[in-house]
Amino acid sequence: MPRQEDAGRLAERLAHLRRVCAHADLIVDELLARYTRKALARDDMLDALVLAVTGCLSGGALRQVPAEGDADRTGLRRTISFYKPEERPLAAGRQESI
């Protein structure tokens, strides 16, 4: 069982996800029912959901840092991708339909 402070952080992250993903609770509930905690950590599940929502909201317009990227020892390119909604900023509490 997660510690109280961890549970609070997870709840806060889920609350932020609800603002942009109307189905966040349904997705989380389904994943928790489908997988054991040993197979799927709650924080990893929320991380994956955040990445999926970010990619969806971006409409393919993700930016990367660094722009060129570097590579690990196997040649896999390493970058951090993010979405910056310059054309249509999300107002606090506004919910996208994803």
C-alpha positions in Angstrom: 0.0 0.0 0.0 1.4 3.4 -0.8 2.5 5.7 2.0 0.1 8.5 2.8 2.3 11.2 1.2 2.8 9.1 -1.9 -1.0 8.6 -2.1 -1.5 12.3 -1.8 1.0 13.0 -4.7 -0.7 10.4 -6.9 -4.1 11.9 -6.2 -2.8 15.4 -7.0 -1.4 14.2 -10.3 -4.6 12.4 -11.2 -6.5 15.6 -10.4 -4.3 17.5 -12.9 -4.9 14.8 -15.5 -8.7 15.1 -15.1 -8.5 18.7 -16.3 -7.3 17.6 -19.7 -8.5 14.0 -20.0 -12.1 13.3 -19.3 -11.5 9.6 -19.0 -8.5 9.6 -16.7 -10.4 8.0 -13.8 -11.8 5.2 -16.1 -8.4 4.5 -17.5 -6.7 4.3 -14.1 -9.5 2.2 -12.7 -9.3 -0.3 -15.6 -5.5 -0.5 -15.4 -5.7 -1.1 -11.6 -8.2 -3.8 -12.1 -6.3 -5.5 -14.9 -2.8 -5.5 -13.4 -1.4 -6.3 -10.0 0.6 -3.6 -8.2 3.7 -5.7 -8.5 3.3 -5.7 -12.3 2.3 -2.0 -12.7 3.4 0.7 -10.2 0.8 3.5 -9.8 3.3 6.2 -10.4 4.5 4.5 -13.6 0.9 4.2 -14.8 0.3 7.9 -14.2 3.6 8.7 -16.0 2.5 6.7 -19.0 -0.9 8.4 -19.0 0.6 11.8 -18.8 2.8 11.0 -21.8 -0.1 9.6 -23.8 -2.2 12.7 -23.0 0.6 15.0 -23.9 1.2 13.3 -27.2 -2.5 13.4 -28.0 -2.9 17.1 -27.1 0.2 18.0 -29.2 -1.4 16.8 -32.5 2.1 15.7 -33.5 3.7 19.1 -32.6 6.0 17.8 -29.9 9.2 19.8 -29.3 12.4 18.1 -28.3 15.3 19.1 -26.0 18.0 19.1 -27.0 16.9 19.6 -30.6 19.6 17.4 -32.0 19.6 14.9 -29.1 22.5 12.7 -28.1 22.7 9.0 -28.1 23.3 6.2 -25.6 25.9 3.6 -26.0 23.6 1.6 -28.3 23.0 4.6 -30.6 19.4 5.2 -29.3 18.7 8.9 -29.5 17.9 10.5 -26.2 15.7 13.6 -26.0 12.9 15.0 -23.8 9.8 15.6 -25.8 7.2 18.1 -24.7 4.2 20.1 -25.9 4.0 23.8 -25.6 0.6 25.0 -26.7 1.5 28.4 -28.0 -1.4 28.7 -30.4 -4.1 27.5 -28.1 -3.1 27.8 -24.4 -5.2 25.8 -22.0 -7.1 27.9 -19.5 -7.1 26.7 -15.9 -9.9 24.1 -15.6 -10.5 23.8 -19.3 -10.8 20.3 -20.4 -9.8 18.9 -23.8 -11.8 16.0 -25.2 -9.4 13.1 -25.3 
